[in-house]
Amino acid sequence: MKWFDGHSARKITELSTSSSRLRYLGSGNAILHEEPADWRYTSWGTVYRALLSDFGTDHYHLGEFCAGYGQDVDQVELRFVSGRVERADLVVFADGISSTGRKRMFPDLDRQYSGYVGWRGAVREDQASRDTHELLADSLTYSIAPATQCVMYPIPGVDGELADGKRLFNYVWYRNVAAGPAS
């Protein structure tokens, strides 16, 4: 988000939703705890479109695989499997959980099992019930139960919409699961 705070024509408020409170729900959606909390949320699609608008397609390397990089005081040099080499002032590795960038920057990082499995999804705000909308529209909400929890918050709509009713409710459901065999 720092890019959009001073370098882009787009403002953070044009690319993100906000909440004014943190809320914990228990059984039957009973509010267990609530406190003021001003936070912002966005979606990768919204950020991607804004960055694409700022940088243009000449600076996106879709269909390429970055095999490595080097860095000096001024720039980063990227080496692609195709043999192409590019230099840049700013590099964003947006290649998911098995990120080449992450592996290259932190080669000794020991990835350990976290103790849970998570499922992520999104529901259009206008498809939620009135009660659900009231619980989620202006909060980061955790729903807690034994061995599980779900976190929910509003994000921009599929095409970056921020208007009430056009946003999405993003959720991640975590279920505690014991570690399995090493292989």
N, C-alpha and C positions, 0 to 999 in steps of 0.2 A: 504494500500500500504506500510505502514511502515514495515510489515512483510517481504516484498520482498526487502527492503532496508537494508540488513545486516544479515538476518536470513535464507534466501532461496538461493538455487543454481540458481534460476531464477531471472533475472534482470527486473526491471520495464519496461525498453525499449523493452523487449521481450514479454510483456503482455499488451501493450497499444499502442494506436495511439497518435498522437499529432496534435496540430494546432499552427499556428504562428500568428493568428489574430482573432479578434472579429469583427463581421460584422452584421449590421442591414439592412434589406431589406424592402422596401415599395412596393407600387403598381407596378406591372410589373417587379418585381425583381430589381428595382432601388436601388442602394446602397446609403442608407441614412447616414450611418456612418461606419467608419472602423478604427481600431487602432491595433497596435501590442499587442499580448497576447499569451504567450507560456503556453499552458495547455496540459494535458494528459487525455485520456479517455480509458476505458476498458469496458468489459462486464462481467456479472456475470458468464457466462459459462467459459470464459477464466480464471477468478480468481479461480473458483471452481476446474477446472482441475489442475491448478498449486498447489493449496492447497492440493488436493487429492494426487498429486505426492509427495509433501513434507511430508505429515503426514501418508499416507497410509490409507487403508480402515478400519483398526482396530480403528482409531480415529474418524471415522464418525459414527453417530448414526442415520442412515436412518431408517425410519419406527418406530421411537420412538417419544414419546411426553414428552418434559421436563415440569414437573409440578412445579418445583421450584428449587431454588439454594441458597447456602450460600457461604460466602467468608471469608477467614481469610487472614493474611498477605502474605501467600505463595501461596495459591491455591484457586480454586473455586470448590465447591462440587455441582454436578448436581444430582437432584432426578427425576427419570423418572416414568411415570405412571405404567410401568411394575414392579416397585419395585427396579429396578437396580439403583445403586448409583455409580457415577464416579467422580474422582477428576482430575483436569487439571490445567495447568499453564495459558493456553489461551483458551478462549471460544468464538466461533463465533456463534451467533444466526442468521441463514440465513433462517428464516421461514416466510418471507413476511410481508405484511402490518398489519396483526393481530398477530405480533410477541409476543410470550410468554416472551421472554427476555425483550422487550421494556415495556410490561405491568408490569413485575416484577421490573425492574429498575426504572421506572417512574410511580408508581401507581396513583399519583395524577395529572398526566398530563391531562389537559382538551383538548381533541381533538375537534377543532372547524372547522366548514365548511370554506373552503378557498375562496369561491366565484367563483370557476371555476370547470369545469370538464376537465380531461385530457385523451387523447388517445395516446398510445405509439405504435410505430412500427419500423420496420427496412427494408431497401431496399438494396439489393446487389448493391455495387458500380458500377459493370459492367453493371447493368441494367438501370442506370441513363443516361439521355441524356448528351451530351458533355457540354452544357451550365450549366446544373445542377451540373455536376461534377466539373466544374471550380468554381462555387459559393461555393461548400461545402467541397471540398477535403482537404483544409488546413485551415479551420476556424470553430469557434463556430458561428453559424449563427442564427439570430432571424429574422423571417418574421413577420411583424406587420401589423395588420389591425384593424378597429374598433371592439371592444369587443372580439378580438381573437388574438392569436399569436402562432407561431410554432418555436420551437428551434430544431436545427439540428446539428449533428457533427459526424465525422467518429469514428467507434469502430472496434475492431477486428472482423474478419469474424466468421462464425458459428463454425468453428473448431479452432479459435484463429489466423487465418491468418492475417498477417500484410502487405502483398505485395499489391502494388497499383492495384486496380481492384478486389481484393479478400475481401476487407474490407466491412463493412456495413455502410450505413448512418442511424444512429439512429435518430428518431424524436419523439417529444412529442408535440401534438397539444392541446392547451388550449383554451377553449371557456368559456367566462364569462357567468355564470348562476346565477340567483338570488336564495337565500336560499329558500328551500321549507319548509313544515310543520315539526315540531320537531319529529313527529313519523308517 
